[in-house]
């Protein structure tokens, strides 16, 4: 499918953690089909396998594949858990930037930054707190532009400054944040213009 070609090209840049002879199912397709499964409501590795099994003939026809069956759920888990989060995030940001450029309206834009705690990410056995992620959301196009992990012994403030610097937010963009960020260092970060 031609509309998925740019996304597949970006997913093909994600390094594959498997050895060459262990790549029966190509990584870009495994990632794309996993994304499609999650978008349709699947929330487990077995759900992804079920999605691929149910739609395998259509997926084969649409993408020119010859998969006789879906990968096992253990193979999907091994592939996804072996990926470097930074590589996947880089591909995600590249795809989001392309969509943002295609959908953005002329004039000033706005970005909302908000932190969330990931449900079920805590580990009481290993004394690990729940993971927190800060997201950048383009309000004019309703696209999530990027994510960044919030360090376990930190808060959103340094993560927001890092995320804004990485995004290279253009001058004139309205950035909204929680009241937590109403501090001098946040409002006068080197990448943001100071108000008179």
Backbone as CSV, one residue per row, in Angstrom:
resi,resn,N_x,N_y,N_z,CA_x,CA_y,CA_z,C_x,C_y,C_z
1,UNK,0.842,-1.173,0.000,0.000,0.000,0.000,0.888,1.236,0.000
2,UNK,0.645,2.103,-0.958,1.515,3.260,-1.123,1.430,4.226,0.050
3,UNK,0.266,4.321,0.711,0.156,5.270,1.825,0.996,4.854,3.027
4,UNK,1.365,3.581,3.113,2.211,3.120,4.212,3.693,3.133,3.849
5,UNK,4.033,3.443,2.595,5.430,3.401,2.156,6.337,4.305,2.972
6,UNK,5.950,5.579,3.239,6.854,6.415,4.056,7.059,5.866,5.465
7,UNK,6.000,5.367,6.086,6.133,4.814,7.433,6.996,3.558,7.415
8,UNK,6.806,2.692,6.419,7.635,1.490,6.314,9.102,1.856,6.110
9,UNK,9.362,2.907,5.327,10.745,3.345,5.110,11.369,3.804,6.423
10,UNK,10.599,4.517,7.236,11.118,4.977,8.523,11.302,3.808,9.487
11,UNK,10.380,2.858,9.468,10.506,1.688,10.345,11.672,0.801,9.921
12,UNK,12.025,0.827,8.644,13.160,0.017,8.185,14.489,0.572,8.683
13,UNK,14.498,1.821,9.164,15.723,2.403,9.714,15.960,1.978,11.166
14,UNK,14.965,1.374,11.797,15.129,0.884,13.168,16.005,-0.366,13.110
15,UNK,17.136,-0.369,13.835,18.027,-1.547,13.796,17.326,-2.800,14.328
16,UNK,17.504,-3.898,13.613,16.900,-5.178,13.991,17.809,-5.881,14.994
17,UNK,17.293,-6.252,16.179,18.146,-6.888,17.191,18.475,-8.351,16.894
18,UNK,17.827,-8.940,15.902,18.003,-10.364,15.627,19.207,-10.622,14.727
19,UNK,19.710,-11.850,14.781,20.761,-12.266,13.848,20.147,-12.418,12.459
20,UNK,20.969,-12.393,11.434,20.498,-12.463,10.053,19.649,-13.682,9.762
21,UNK,20.054,-14.849,10.264,19.288,-16.065,9.977,18.020,-16.179,10.797
22,UNK,17.819,-15.270,11.757,16.609,-15.302,12.562,15.581,-14.279,12.128
23,UNK,15.667,-13.835,10.880,14.788,-12.775,10.402,13.787,-13.286,9.368
24,UNK,13.045,-14.306,9.736,12.021,-14.840,8.832,10.946,-13.792,8.557
25,UNK,10.568,-13.055,9.582,9.578,-11.986,9.455,10.326,-10.653,9.522
26,UNK,10.247,-9.878,8.470,11.001,-8.622,8.387,10.483,-7.617,9.415
27,UNK,11.428,-6.935,10.069,11.120,-6.037,11.167,10.131,-4.927,10.811
28,UNK,10.280,-4.215,9.679,9.319,-3.134,9.403,7.871,-3.616,9.357
29,UNK,7.648,-4.809,8.823,6.282,-5.338,8.736,5.773,-5.789,10.099
30,UNK,6.656,-6.385,10.898,6.253,-6.778,12.251,5.849,-5.542,13.045
31,UNK,6.633,-4.463,12.935,6.319,-3.234,13.661,5.043,-2.593,13.137
32,UNK,4.898,-2.514,11.817,3.696,-1.912,11.241,2.442,-2.688,11.638
33,UNK,2.489,-4.010,11.543,1.318,-4.812,11.886,1.029,-4.738,13.383
34,UNK,2.071,-4.603,14.202,1.870,-4.427,15.648,1.188,-3.095,15.921
35,UNK,1.612,-2.042,15.220,0.983,-0.729,15.372,-0.481,-0.797,14.960
36,UNK,-0.751,-1.413,13.824,-2.141,-1.536,13.360,-2.985,-2.328,14.362
37,UNK,-2.405,-3.389,14.923,-3.139,-4.197,15.909,-3.459,-3.372,17.146
38,UNK,-2.485,-2.588,17.626,-2.705,-1.778,18.827,-3.742,-0.694,18.565
39,UNK,-3.692,-0.089,17.374,-4.670,0.950,17.023,-6.085,0.379,17.005
40,UNK,-6.220,-0.886,16.641,-7.548,-1.499,16.593,-7.995,-2.068,17.936
41,UNK,-7.174,-1.903,18.977,-7.605,-2.295,20.314,-6.855,-3.456,20.937
42,UNK,-5.903,-4.047,20.259,-5.131,-5.142,20.856,-4.189,-4.572,21.912
43,UNK,-4.044,-5.278,23.022,-3.182,-4.776,24.087,-2.256,-5.845,24.644
44,UNK,-1.959,-6.867,23.831,-1.039,-7.916,24.272,-0.345,-8.494,23.039
45,UNK,0.725,-9.269,23.297,1.430,-9.926,22.188,0.515,-10.942,21.505
46,UNK,-0.281,-11.647,22.290,-1.226,-12.609,21.699,-2.276,-11.886,20.848
47,UNK,-2.684,-10.695,21.288,-3.628,-9.906,20.501,-3.054,-9.501,19.155
48,UNK,-1.765,-9.147,19.141,-1.104,-8.796,17.880,-1.090,-9.997,16.946
49,UNK,-0.764,-11.169,17.492,-0.745,-12.395,16.682,-2.140,-12.691,16.140
50,UNK,-3.159,-12.532,16.956,-4.533,-12.765,16.504,-4.896,-11.803,15.380
51,UNK,-4.525,-10.525,15.523,-4.793,-9.544,14.473,-4.135,-9.966,13.157
52,UNK,-2.859,-10.369,13.227,-2.152,-10.778,12.003,-2.790,-12.023,11.416
53,UNK,-3.159,-12.987,12.262,-3.799,-14.218,11.773,-5.121,-13.925,11.062
54,UNK,-5.943,-13.080,11.684,-7.258,-12.777,11.110,-7.125,-12.052,9.773
55,UNK,-6.149,-11.150,9.673,-6.012,-10.315,8.473,-4.841,-10.727,7.575
56,UNK,-4.261,-11.899,7.805,-3.048,-12.299,7.095,-3.191,-12.282,5.581
57,UNK,-4.271,-12.810,5.052,-4.414,-12.844,3.589,-4.505,-11.432,3.007
58,UNK,-5.213,-10.529,3.694,-5.312,-9.143,3.228,-3.968,-8.429,3.354
59,UNK,-3.255,-8.678,4.446,-1.940,-8.059,4.635,-0.946,-8.569,3.594
60,UNK,-0.976,-9.873,3.313,-0.108,-10.432,2.280,-0.376,-9.790,0.927
61,UNK,-1.657,-9.659,0.581,-2.018,-9.072,-0.713,-1.644,-7.602,-0.785
62,UNK,-1.874,-6.859,0.289,-1.620,-5.418,0.288,-0.134,-5.091,0.257
63,UNK,0.687,-5.909,0.917,2.109,-5.588,1.041,3.015,-6.532,0.258
64,UNK,2.436,-7.408,-0.539,3.240,-8.311,-1.367,4.048,-9.306,-0.548
65,UNK,3.473,-9.810,0.524,4.156,-10.761,1.393,3.659,-12.176,1.124
66,UNK,4.368,-13.148,1.689,3.962,-14.545,1.568,3.983,-15.230,2.925
67,UNK,3.480,-14.551,3.921,3.461,-15.136,5.265,2.422,-16.247,5.295
68,UNK,2.833,-17.457,5.667,1.904,-18.592,5.763,1.155,-18.596,7.090
69,UNK,1.760,-17.957,8.079,1.114,-17.826,9.383,1.732,-16.643,10.099
70,UNK,1.081,-16.214,11.139,1.604,-15.104,11.938,2.768,-15.590,12.789
71,UNK,3.697,-14.693,13.133,4.755,-15.100,14.074,4.147,-15.489,15.421
72,UNK,4.832,-16.332,16.150,4.371,-16.714,17.489,4.419,-15.493,18.404
73,UNK,3.572,-15.496,19.444,3.562,-14.354,20.352,4.907,-14.192,21.056
74,UNK,5.626,-15.304,21.265,6.952,-15.202,21.881,7.946,-14.524,20.938
75,UNK,7.791,-14.746,19.637,8.663,-14.082,18.656,8.374,-12.585,18.613
76,UNK,7.091,-12.221,18.641,6.726,-10.794,18.664,7.310,-10.142,19.912
77,UNK,7.165,-10.803,21.058,7.695,-10.264,22.320,9.212,-10.111,22.243
78,UNK,9.907,-11.118,21.725,11.365,-11.073,21.614,11.807,-9.912,20.716
79,UNK,11.118,-9.723,19.608,11.473,-8.651,18.669,11.250,-7.286,19.312
80,UNK,10.075,-7.070,19.882,9.738,-5.756,20.426,10.583,-5.433,21.652
81,UNK,10.793,-6.398,22.533,11.590,-6.132,23.724,13.066,-5.938,23.397
82,UNK,13.511,-6.444,22.253,14.912,-6.290,21.864,15.230,-4.954,21.222
83,UNK,14.208,-4.185,20.874,14.433,-2.892,20.215,14.925,-1.851,21.206
84,UNK,15.749,-0.935,20.706,16.181,0.201,21.527,15.091,1.264,21.456
85,UNK,14.634,1.713,22.610,13.541,2.697,22.661,13.913,3.978,21.922
86,UNK,15.182,4.369,21.963,15.601,5.603,21.285,15.477,5.475,19.771
87,UNK,15.744,4.287,19.234,15.624,4.073,17.785,14.166,4.132,17.341
88,UNK,13.286,3.528,18.126,11.860,3.547,17.796,11.313,4.971,17.924
89,UNK,11.734,5.686,18.965,11.291,7.071,19.157,11.772,7.964,18.013
90,UNK,12.996,7.736,17.522,13.512,8.532,16.403,12.645,8.324,15.163
91,UNK,12.269,7.074,14.875,11.399,6.802,13.730,10.026,7.423,13.943
92,UNK,9.504,7.328,15.172,8.202,7.919,15.495,8.229,9.430,15.280
93,UNK,9.280,10.094,15.769,9.367,11.549,15.631,9.483,11.969,14.167
94,UNK,10.233,11.197,13.403,10.380,11.505,11.981,9.028,11.396,11.272
95,UNK,8.282,10.352,11.588,6.961,10.166,10.975,5.990,11.259,11.426
96,UNK,6.017,11.600,12.718,5.137,12.649,13.243,5.462,14.002,12.617
97,UNK,6.746,14.290,12.424,7.150,15.564,11.805,6.660,15.635,10.357
98,UNK,6.720,14.508,9.646,6.231,14.483,8.261,4.730,14.717,8.213
99,UNK,3.989,14.076,9.111,2.540,14.284,9.168,2.197,15.712,9.577
100,UNK,2.942,16.257,10.537,2.702,17.624,10.997,2.916,18.617,9.858
101,UNK,3.979,18.422,9.089,4.258,19.322,7.957,3.153,19.234,6.908
102,UNK,2.611,18.036,6.707,1.569,17.856,5.693,0.220,18.406,6.146
103,UNK,-0.057,18.373,7.458,-1.378,18.747,7.970,-1.447,20.139,8.576
104,UNK,-0.294,20.747,8.850,-0.289,22.028,9.565,-0.963,23.121,8.747
105,UNK,-1.703,23.950,9.463,-2.351,25.100,8.833,-1.392,26.289,8.866
106,UNK,-1.541,27.216,7.934,-0.680,28.406,7.988,-0.969,29.231,9.240
107,UNK,0.066,29.892,9.720,-0.095,30.711,10.919,0.572,30.072,12.115
108,UNK,0.459,30.717,13.271,1.117,30.192,14.473,0.502,28.865,14.914
109,UNK,1.353,28.029,15.470,0.887,26.733,15.961,1.040,26.688,17.476
110,UNK,0.494,25.646,18.082,0.612,25.495,19.526,0.903,24.040,19.874
111,UNK,1.693,23.872,20.924,2.088,22.547,21.400,1.771,22.464,22.880
112,UNK,1.132,21.391,23.281,0.831,21.150,24.693,1.747,20.051,25.205
113,UNK,2.427,20.323,26.315,3.263,19.318,26.957,2.529,18.805,28.186
114,UNK,2.493,17.495,28.340,1.802,16.916,29.490,2.458,15.597,29.868
115,UNK,2.635,15.398,31.158,3.212,14.161,31.664,2.138,13.188,32.108
116,UNK,2.404,11.911,31.904,1.477,10.856,32.309,2.247,9.715,32.963
117,UNK,1.619,9.088,33.918,2.157,7.881,34.527,1.604,6.685,33.766
118,UNK,2.471,5.773,33.351,2.046,4.617,32.573,1.448,3.565,33.499
119,UNK,0.190,3.262,33.285,-0.535,2.311,34.128,0.117,0.929,34.066
120,UNK,0.298,0.333,35.217,0.844,-1.020,35.286,2.345,-1.104,35.084
121,UNK,3.060,0.028,35.045,4.495,-0.013,34.781,5.336,-0.112,36.051
122,UNK,4.714,-0.094,37.214,5.459,-0.222,38.461,5.861,-1.678,38.676
123,UNK,6.873,-1.875,39.508,7.337,-3.221,39.821,7.655,-3.267,41.317
124,UNK,6.695,-3.689,42.128,6.888,-3.732,43.578,7.973,-4.726,43.979
125,UNK,8.105,-5.794,43.228,9.092,-6.821,43.558,10.504,-6.254,43.492
126,UNK,10.774,-5.414,42.493,12.100,-4.812,42.326,12.157,-3.371,42.815
127,UNK,11.151,-2.934,43.569,11.085,-1.566,44.111,11.242,-0.509,43.017
128,UNK,10.562,-0.709,41.892,10.609,0.265,40.802,9.290,0.996,40.739
129,UNK,9.362,2.328,40.742,8.150,3.136,40.651,7.563,3.063,39.252
130,UNK,6.345,3.504,39.099,5.694,3.536,37.787,6.446,4.501,36.874
131,UNK,6.565,4.137,35.620,7.260,4.973,34.640,6.405,6.183,34.292
132,UNK,7.079,7.309,34.063,6.396,8.531,33.669,6.957,9.007,32.330
133,UNK,6.054,9.498,31.480,6.426,9.951,30.146,5.842,11.336,29.916
134,UNK,6.640,12.209,29.301,6.172,13.538,28.917,5.945,13.526,27.411
135,UNK,4.787,13.982,26.966,4.439,13.987,25.543,4.251,15.407,25.039
136,UNK,4.612,15.606,23.774,4.369,16.881,23.095,3.244,16.648,22.099
137,UNK,2.162,17.414,22.236,0.950,17.244,21.435,0.696,18.519,20.640
138,UNK,0.652,18.409,19.306,0.343,19.557,18.452,-1.168,19.734,18.430
139,UNK,-1.650,20.800,19.031,-3.093,20.980,19.182,-3.784,21.316,17.875
140,UNK,-3.083,21.931,16.928,-3.729,22.301,15.668,-3.952,21.113,14.746
141,UNK,-3.107,20.076,14.861,-3.258,18.899,14.000,-3.650,17.640,14.774
142,UNK,-3.725,17.729,16.094,-4.051,16.582,16.964,-3.062,15.431,16.793
143,UNK,-1.783,15.775,16.678,-0.739,14.765,16.532,0.194,14.801,17.737
144,UNK,0.575,13.624,18.216,1.623,13.543,19.226,2.947,13.604,18.479
145,UNK,3.770,14.604,18.810,5.017,14.834,18.085,6.189,14.066,18.662
146,UNK,6.194,13.848,19.973,7.334,13.191,20.610,6.985,12.795,22.032
147,UNK,7.810,11.898,22.568,7.724,11.474,23.966,9.119,11.545,24.552
148,UNK,9.189,11.670,25.861,10.471,11.561,26.547,10.214,10.977,27.928
149,UNK,11.097,10.088,28.359,10.969,9.508,29.700,11.328,10.552,30.749
150,UNK,10.591,10.548,31.829,10.913,11.391,32.972,11.738,10.535,33.927
151,UNK,12.927,11.011,34.267,13.820,10.242,35.135,13.111,9.896,36.441
152,UNK,13.406,8.724,36.976,12.703,8.214,38.156,12.849,9.143,39.363
153,UNK,14.007,9.767,39.521,14.227,10.633,40.681,14.196,12.095,40.270
154,UNK,13.354,12.411,39.312,13.254,13.784,38.829,11.781,14.131,38.660
155,UNK,11.512,15.185,37.859,10.138,15.581,37.570,10.050,16.073,36.130
156,UNK,8.915,16.657,35.769,8.678,17.072,34.388,9.522,18.253,33.934
157,UNK,10.012,19.069,34.859,10.657,20.329,34.472,11.888,20.101,33.587
158,UNK,12.897,19.323,34.012,14.041,19.118,33.118,13.672,18.340,31.854
159,UNK,12.697,17.431,31.969,12.266,16.671,30.783,11.623,17.597,29.758
160,UNK,10.840,18.571,30.217,10.197,19.522,29.298,11.240,20.371,28.584
161,UNK,12.245,20.818,29.307,13.289,21.631,28.684,14.050,20.828,27.636
162,UNK,14.350,19.574,27.954,15.044,18.704,26.996,14.186,18.452,25.769
163,UNK,12.907,18.159,25.991,12.005,17.857,24.874,11.838,19.061,23.959
164,UNK,11.674,20.250,24.518,11.545,21.450,23.689,12.814,21.701,22.885
165,UNK,13.975,21.470,23.494,15.242,21.649,22.783,15.377,20.636,21.648
166,UNK,14.987,19.380,21.895,15.088,18.341,20.866,14.129,18.600,19.709
167,UNK,12.952,19.127,19.998,11.971,19.396,18.947,12.343,20.605,18.105
168,UNK,13.152,21.511,18.656,13.489,22.723,17.920,12.248,23.540,17.612
169,UNK,11.477,23.844,18.622,10.212,24.562,18.457,10.477,25.935,17.842
170,UNK,9.833,26.254,16.712,10.074,27.548,16.070,9.544,28.722,16.894
171,UNK,10.157,29.864,16.690,9.725,31.072,17.378,8.283,31.392,16.988
172,UNK,7.511,31.862,17.941,6.109,32.185,17.693,5.160,31.061,18.008
173,UNK,5.694,29.884,18.347,4.850,28.750,18.717,4.400,28.907,20.165
174,UNK,3.117,28.739,20.404,2.570,28.796,21.756,2.752,27.420,22.400
175,UNK,3.424,27.403,23.552,3.656,26.156,24.279,2.907,26.228,25.599
176,UNK,2.039,25.248,25.850,1.300,25.205,27.114,1.831,24.067,27.968
177,UNK,1.909,24.347,29.280,2.421,23.380,30.243,1.585,23.455,31.513
178,UNK,1.759,22.492,32.389,1.090,22.518,33.687,1.666,23.642,34.550
179,UNK,0.957,23.986,35.614,1.398,25.041,36.531,2.738,24.715,37.175
180,UNK,3.093,23.451,37.240,4.376,23.025,37.786,5.543,23.734,37.112
181,UNK,5.362,24.103,35.843,6.444,24.690,35.050,6.536,26.208,35.182
182,UNK,5.751,26.827,36.038,5.766,28.290,36.194,6.936,28.709,37.074
183,UNK,8.118,28.535,36.536,9.340,28.907,37.237,10.228,29.693,36.288
184,UNK,11.117,30.501,36.826,11.953,31.362,35.990,12.796,30.558,35.010
185,UNK,13.398,29.475,35.480,14.277,28.713,34.607,13.535,28.064,33.447
186,UNK,12.303,27.667,33.656,11.523,27.053,32.581,11.103,28.096,31.562
187,UNK,10.578,29.207,32.032,10.068,30.217,31.107,11.178,30.946,30.369
188,UNK,12.402,30.880,30.883,13.525,31.569,30.226,14.602,30.593,29.790
189,UNK,14.201,29.414,29.350,15.187,28.452,28.862,15.853,29.026,27.618
190,UNK,17.094,28.617,27.295,17.845,29.230,26.207,17.169,29.145,24.847
191,UNK,16.284,28.201,24.648,15.648,28.029,23.341,14.351,28.804,23.207
192,UNK,13.902,29.435,24.270,12.646,30.164,24.238,12.925,31.648,24.378
193,UNK,12.235,32.481,23.634,12.426,33.919,23.786,11.910,34.398,25.136
194,UNK,12.608,35.364,25.715,12.146,35.907,26.992,11.117,36.984,26.729
195,UNK,10.145,37.063,27.628,9.095,38.076,27.458,9.587,39.379,28.060
196,UNK,9.153,40.565,27.534,9.633,41.829,28.024,9.122,42.132,29.413
